[in-house]
Amino acid sequence: MIDYQKELKLIANMPPTNQQIALAALLTSCFKKQRVYLVVVGGAAVQYYSEAQYVTKDLDAILFCDTKNIVDEVMNELGFKRTSSFRHFEHPSFSFVVEFPPSPVQVGSRHLEQFNLLKMDQYTVEVIRIEDIIMDRIIGGVEWEQEHLLNQAKLLWIKNKKIIDKKYLIDFAKKEGYSKTLREIMKL
């Protein structure tokens, strides 16, 4: 049987830049026992793929299945408390909050069903694919006029261009109407 409090202490003693993804792996294990599945998205995915050149203050994790009662049960068992925002949980050992945005995982008009599986010691965690988080940042940057999101897309491209599925990314950008922005980023 896993001692989750011991695991939380180990995670809390990791470098802050590794804590979100390690905690996500632990949460995956806890939720999986309840037949609830977790995918890391948002800033935590950017932090992971940028090797912490970008650092976030939260862990965004989308859960799949009927989760309302299960979320409170799992998070409370681990010592997390719901904040004043319904979707956020905090823990005294961590400087970031855990947020559970609504499912499904969607970027633009595309519902995502394929994710990268990371292995961490005895745990695994699914993370949005690099191509999809780049498109998420491009779409958010353009639509909300948020330069920092476009900068994250650029950083992700620079750090990962050797492993990115360029055909998939170009096709995604074309179908969503962001080819021009992607081309500018791919020049870097």
C-alpha positions in Angstrom: 0.0 0.0 0.0 1.3 3.4 -0.9 1.9 6.0 1.9 0.5 9.1 0.2 1.6 11.4 2.9 5.2 10.2 2.5 4.9 10.7 -1.2 3.6 14.2 -0.8 6.6 15.0 1.5 9.0 13.7 -1.2 7.3 15.8 -3.8 7.3 18.9 -1.6 11.1 18.5 -1.2 11.7 18.3 -5.0 12.9 21.4 -6.8 9.8 23.7 -7.3 10.0 23.3 -11.1 9.5 19.5 -10.8 6.7 19.5 -8.2 3.7 20.0 -10.5 4.3 17.1 -12.8 5.3 14.8 -9.9 2.2 15.8 -8.0 0.1 15.1 -11.2 1.6 11.6 -11.4 0.6 11.0 -7.7 -2.9 12.4 -8.3 -3.2 10.2 -11.4 -2.6 7.2 -9.2 -5.2 8.3 -6.7 -7.9 9.1 -9.2 -7.3 6.0 -11.3 -8.4 3.9 -8.3 -11.8 5.7 -8.6 -11.8 5.1 -12.4 -11.2 8.8 -13.0 -8.5 9.7 -15.5 -6.3 12.8 -15.4 -4.5 14.8 -18.1 -2.1 17.7 -17.4 -2.8 20.8 -19.5 -2.0 24.5 -19.4 0.9 26.1 -17.7 2.1 22.9 -16.1 2.4 21.3 -19.5 4.3 24.4 -20.8 6.6 24.2 -17.8 7.3 20.5 -18.4 8.0 20.9 -22.2 10.1 24.0 -21.7 12.2 22.3 -19.0 11.1 24.9 -16.6 12.2 27.9 -18.6 8.6 28.9 -18.1 7.3 28.4 -14.5 3.7 28.3 -13.5 1.9 29.0 -10.3 -0.7 26.2 -10.7 -1.3 22.7 -11.9 -4.1 22.4 -14.4 -5.4 18.9 -14.6 -8.5 17.8 -16.5 -10.4 14.9 -15.1 -12.6 12.4 -17.1 -15.7 10.7 -15.7 -18.2 11.8 -13.1 -15.9 13.5 -10.6 -17.9 15.9 -8.3 -17.8 13.8 -5.1 -14.6 12.0 -6.0 -12.6 15.2 -6.4 -13.3 16.3 -2.8 -12.8 12.8 -1.4 -9.3 12.3 -3.1 -8.1 15.8 -2.5 -9.2 16.0 1.1 -7.6 12.6 1.8 -4.3 14.0 0.5 -4.6 17.1 2.7 -5.8 19.6 0.0 -8.5 22.1 0.8 -10.8 23.8 -1.7 -10.2 27.5 -2.1 -12.8 30.1 -2.5 -12.7 29.2 -6.2 -14.7 26.0 -6.8 -12.1 24.5 -9.1 -9.0 25.2 -7.0 -7.3 23.3 -4.2 -4.3 24.2 -2.1 -2.0 22.3 0.2 0.3 23.9 2.8 3.3 22.1 1.4 3.0 23.6 -2.1 3.3 27.2 -3.4 0.9 26.4 -6.3 -2.8 25.5 -6.5 -4.3 22.5 -8.3 -7.0 23.5 -10.7 -9.5 21.1 -12.3 -10.8 22.8 -15.5 -13.9 21.1 -17.1 -13.4 18.3 -19.5 -12.9 17.5 -22.4 -9.4 18.5 -23.3 -10.1 20.9 -26.2 -7.8 23.2 -28.2 -9.7 25.5 -30.7 -12.5 23.3 -32.1 -10.5 20.1 -31.7 -11.4 17.6 -28.9 -8.2 15.9 -28.0 -8.0 12.2 -27.3 -4.3 11.4 -27.6 -1.8 12.4 -24.9 1.8 11.7 -24.0 2.3 9.2 -21.2 5.2 10.0 -18.8 6.6 7.5 -16.4 7.9 8.7 -13.1 9.2 6.0 -10.7 6.1 3.9 -10.0 3.7 6.5 -11.4 2.5 7.5 -14.8 0.8 10.7 -15.9 -0.7 11.8 -19.2 0.2 15.3 -20.5 -1.2 17.2 -23.5 1.0 16.6 -26.5 3.6 19.3 -27.3 1.9 20.1 -30.7 -1.4 20.6 -29.0 -0.1 22.9 -26.2 1.7 25.0 -28.8 -1.6 25.4 -30.7 -3.4 26.2 -27.4 -0.9 29.0 -26.7 -1.1 30.3 -30.3 -4.9 30.4 -30.3 -5.1 32.0 -26.8 -2.4 34.5 -27.8 -4.1 35.6 -31.0 -7.7 35.5 -29.8 -7.1 37.2 -26.4 -4.3 39.4 -27.6 -1.9 37.9 -25.0 1.7 38.2 -26.1 2.9 36.1 -23.2 1.0 33.1 -24.6 2.6 33.6 -28.0 6.0 33.8 -26.2 5.2 30.5 -24.6 4.4 29.0 -28.0 7.8 30.3 -29.3 9.6 28.9 -26.3 8.0 25.5 -26.8 8.9 25.5 -30.5 12.5 26.4 -29.9 12.9 23.8 -27.1 11.2 21.0 -28.9 11.3 21.5 -32.7 13.4 18.4 -33.3 10.7 16.1 -31.8 7.6 18.0 -33.0 5.3 16.3 -35.5 5.4 19.2 -37.9 2.9 17.7 -40.3 0.3 17.4 -37.5 1.1 20.9 -36.2 0.9 22.6 -39.7 -2.4 20.7 -40.4 -3.9 21.7 -37.1 -2.9 25.4 -37.6 -4.4 25.4 -41.1 -7.7 23.9 -40.0 -8.0 26.4 -37.1 -6.9 29.4 -39.2 -3.6 30.1 -37.5 -1.1 29.2 -40.3 0.4 32.6 -40.5 1.2 32.8 -36.8 2.6 29.2 -36.8 4.8 30.0 -39.8 6.3 33.0 -38.0 7.0 30.9 -34.9 8.5 28.1 -37.0 11.1 30.6 -38.5 12.8 30.7 -35.1 
